[in-house]
């Protein structure tokens, strides 16, 4: 099965996404007391500590924010298997939470053909809406992630990704179209009365900061690798950047003016807060 996407299809998806993101930026403000669980893998783990700190600094000292992680896992595996280490199970324990943040394994080009990503995303959404928040319904937010920054003609491509030869910046657009396809599928088939699935658009955020770094307008950053601990996992600075987007989308709030965290200069904090809000608002 090929997942090569035609340029015209990508353009139409991206244009539709712009409208979606503008609406998302104006989403109803949600309380900081929301109980949040994130179903993911190693790309999602690092975001929660800075996000929890941001929520505390914004006014909620008693944050309920848990991770339900299986390293390297697609949604299909997490649906069947518990996370282990006595961690909450985002499927079976969803009654204890108001919001599910859900992601698929990256890259989508190497996951969607084999793990029923569209159907799985709807399955998770339906479960959260039916059983979440004590049976009153939990919202599901899709967290879109990125690919290996070394993707390109010289990439080792250890997982035999069909698009592993395509440069990182170009792949962000291809992956974003697939994440949007997933979100659209859920919203077209979601239960009556349930809220639309919103999205944390990681590839768009990475594309924006990549372009700013290339233009020399990102304070203290000279290469996209400055945000990464290796070639795909974020470092503390990258986690802060993506945590800002989580804050804005989950709570429906402008991240500009939030307190910067250790390891982030005031100039970088202002820049990243402005960029996140710009991407979510355009």
C-alpha positions as a printed Julia matrix, in Angstrom:
282×3 Matrix{Float64}:
   0.0    0.0    0.0
   1.47   3.36  -1.02
   0.97   6.52   0.98
   2.53   8.9   -1.54
   0.34  11.99  -1.58
  -0.3   14.19  -4.61
   0.65  17.88  -4.23
  -2.92  18.96  -4.98
  -4.24  16.75  -2.18
  -1.64  18.08   0.25
  -2.52  21.67  -0.68
  -6.24  21.11  -0.11
  -5.58  19.42   3.24
  -3.28  22.22   4.41
  -5.79  24.91   3.38
  -8.55  23.14   5.28
  -6.24  22.8    8.24
  -5.62  26.55   8.34
  -9.34  27.12   8.82
  -9.42  24.44  11.5
  -6.51  25.94  13.4
  -8.02  29.41  13.35
 -11.16  28.01  14.92
  -9.08  26.0   17.37
  -7.23  29.1   18.54
 -10.58  30.63  19.42
 -11.74  27.49  21.23
 -13.67  27.9   24.42
 -11.44  28.44  27.42
 -11.27  25.35  29.57
 -10.52  25.15  33.31
  -6.97  24.56  34.48
  -8.39  21.9   36.8
  -9.03  19.49  33.93
  -7.77  15.98  34.61
  -5.59  15.01  31.66
  -4.16  11.67  30.54
  -1.85  11.25  27.57
  -1.75   7.98  25.62
   1.53   7.79  23.8
   5.12   6.65  23.57
   8.59   8.07  24.15
   7.96  11.14  21.97
   5.19  12.25  24.32
   6.72  11.57  27.73
   8.93  14.65  28.0
   6.14  17.14  27.37
   4.15  16.48  30.54
   6.62  17.74  33.2
   6.98  21.25  31.7
   3.27  21.32  30.86
   2.35  20.49  34.46
   4.67  23.24  35.67
   3.1   25.75  33.3
  -0.37  24.85  34.55
   0.74  25.24  38.17
   2.29  28.63  37.44
  -0.9   29.66  35.63
  -3.0   29.04  38.73
  -3.67  25.36  39.41
  -1.33  23.98  42.09
  -3.08  20.59  42.13
  -2.5   19.37  38.59
  -3.86  15.96  37.58
  -1.83  14.99  34.52
  -0.79  11.4   33.84
   0.97   9.51  31.1
  -0.07   6.12  29.74
   2.96   5.06  27.74
   4.21   2.05  25.84
   7.54   2.87  24.14
   7.4    2.78  20.35
   3.74   1.81  20.33
   0.97   2.54  17.84
  -2.54   3.18  19.16
  -3.5   -0.38  18.26
  -1.02  -1.84  20.76
  -2.04   0.57  23.51
  -5.68  -0.42  23.0
  -4.82  -4.08  23.65
  -2.1   -3.8   26.25
  -1.73  -1.96  29.57
   1.19   0.47  29.96
   2.83  -1.39  32.87
   4.74   0.01  35.88
   1.37   0.6   37.6
   0.73   3.54  35.27
  -2.88   4.54  34.56
  -4.43   2.9   31.51
  -5.8    5.55  29.15
  -8.39   3.1   27.87
  -9.66   1.39  31.03
  -9.12   4.25  33.5
 -10.56   7.03  31.32
 -13.45   7.52  33.78
 -10.97   9.35  36.02
 -10.13  11.98  33.4
 -11.73  14.88  31.56
  -9.35  14.98  28.6
  -7.47  12.36  26.6
  -4.45  13.49  24.6
  -3.88  10.79  21.99
  -1.08  10.22  19.51
  -0.09   7.64  16.93
   3.37   6.19  16.4
   5.61   8.24  14.12
   6.08   8.26  11.27
   2.56   7.92   9.93
   3.95   6.92   6.54
   5.31   3.81   8.24
   2.42   3.23  10.67
  -0.92   3.94   8.98
  -0.65   1.11   6.41
  -0.13  -1.52   9.11
  -2.0   -0.43  12.24
  -5.47   0.81  11.19
  -4.75   4.32  12.43
  -8.02   5.87  11.24
 -10.22   3.23  12.84
  -8.1    3.16  15.99
  -8.32   6.92  16.48
 -12.11   6.72  16.29
 -12.15   3.77  18.7
 -10.18   5.74  21.28
 -12.38   8.8   20.75
 -15.58   6.8   21.23
 -14.27   5.15  24.38
 -13.28   8.48  25.91
 -16.64  10.03  25.07
 -18.65   7.05  26.35
 -16.68   6.24  29.5
 -14.62   9.31  30.32
 -15.24  11.67  33.23
 -17.3    9.17  35.17
 -19.43   8.38  32.14
 -20.12  12.06  31.39
 -17.71  12.09  28.46
 -14.06  13.06  28.07
 -12.75  15.13  25.18
 -10.05  13.67  22.92
  -7.26  15.84  21.5
  -4.97  14.48  18.79
  -1.28  15.19  19.33
   0.5   15.22  15.96
   4.23  14.55  16.11
   7.16  14.63  13.65
   9.81  12.4   12.08
  13.56  11.87  12.45
  15.41  15.12  11.74
  18.03  13.17   9.74
  15.41  11.99   7.25
  16.73  12.54   3.73
  18.87  11.02   0.96
  21.64   9.96   3.38
  19.35   8.69   6.17
  20.17   5.21   7.52
  16.4    4.49   7.54
  16.56   1.63  10.08
  12.78   1.06   9.99
  12.58   0.95   6.17
  10.28   3.96   6.05
   8.92   4.49   2.54
   9.62   8.22   2.84
  12.9    7.99   4.72
  14.76   9.49   1.76
  12.71  12.72   1.89
  14.26  15.65   3.83
  12.83  16.45   7.26
  11.31  19.83   6.39
   9.52  18.45   3.35
   8.22  15.46   5.29
   6.59  17.66   7.9
   4.01  18.75   5.31
   3.39  15.16   4.2
   2.93  13.94   7.77
   0.69  16.89   8.67
  -1.69  15.94   5.87
  -1.98  12.44   7.32
  -2.61  13.69  10.85
  -5.34  15.9    9.46
  -6.79  12.93   7.58
  -7.01  11.1   10.91
  -8.67  14.02  12.67
 -11.13  14.5    9.82
 -12.05  10.81   9.85
 -12.87  10.98  13.55
 -14.9   14.15  13.22
 -16.9   12.78  10.32
 -17.76   9.6   12.25
 -17.84  10.71  15.9
 -20.83  10.01  18.14
 -23.69  12.48  18.01
 -23.29  15.21  20.6
 -19.56  14.68  21.1
 -17.15  17.62  20.69
 -14.91  17.76  17.63
 -11.47  16.28  17.96
  -9.0   19.15  18.13
  -5.3   18.85  17.35
  -1.9   19.88  18.67
  -0.19  20.35  15.28
   3.4   19.32  15.98
   4.53  19.22  12.33
   3.28  22.77  11.71
   5.06  24.0   14.83
   8.28  22.25  13.84
   8.03  23.64  10.31
   7.57  27.17  11.63
  10.53  27.04  13.99
  12.66  25.26  11.36
  12.0   28.1    8.93
  12.77  30.74  11.56
  16.04  29.02  12.44
  16.98  28.95   8.75
  16.14  32.66   8.52
  18.21  33.46  11.62
  15.24  34.83  13.57
  14.98  32.19  16.33
  16.83  33.47  19.43
  19.72  31.26  20.49
  18.98  28.57  17.89
  21.23  27.78  14.94
  19.92  24.36  13.87
  16.76  22.32  14.4
  18.9   19.83  16.34
  19.17  22.46  19.09
  15.66  21.34  20.13
  16.49  17.63  20.2
  18.25  15.25  22.59
  18.87  12.85  19.68
  17.47  12.77  16.17
  13.8   12.44  17.14
  13.34  12.95  20.91
  13.15  16.51  22.22
  15.47  18.03  24.8
  14.26  20.33  27.58
  14.04  23.35  25.28
  12.07  21.41  22.67
   9.78  20.01  25.35
   9.05  23.55  26.56
   8.17  24.63  23.02
   5.73  21.77  22.5
   4.37  22.07  26.05
   3.3   25.63  25.19
   1.22  24.25  22.32
  -0.33  21.65  24.62
  -1.23  24.39  27.09
  -2.83  26.53  24.38
  -4.89  23.73  22.84
  -5.87  21.72  25.92
  -6.94  24.74  27.95
  -7.99  27.03  25.09
  -5.7   29.79  26.38
  -3.14  32.19  24.97
   0.33  31.03  26.1
   1.87  34.47  25.68
   2.96  35.87  29.0
   3.41  32.51  30.69
   6.42  32.3   32.97
   9.52  30.86  31.34
  11.08  27.74  32.85
  14.64  26.86  33.85
  16.92  26.54  30.84
  14.8   28.84  28.69
  15.94  32.44  28.35
  13.31  35.18  28.62
  13.93  36.02  24.96
  13.43  32.41  23.89
  10.31  32.1   26.02
   8.74  35.19  24.43
   9.7   34.02  20.96
   8.31  30.5   21.43
   5.11  31.73  23.05
   4.55  34.17  20.18
   5.32  31.53  17.56
   3.0   28.93  19.09
   0.13  31.4   19.22
   0.85  32.57  15.68
   0.77  29.01  14.3
  -2.43  28.19  16.18
  -4.11  31.43  15.15
  -3.23  31.8   11.46
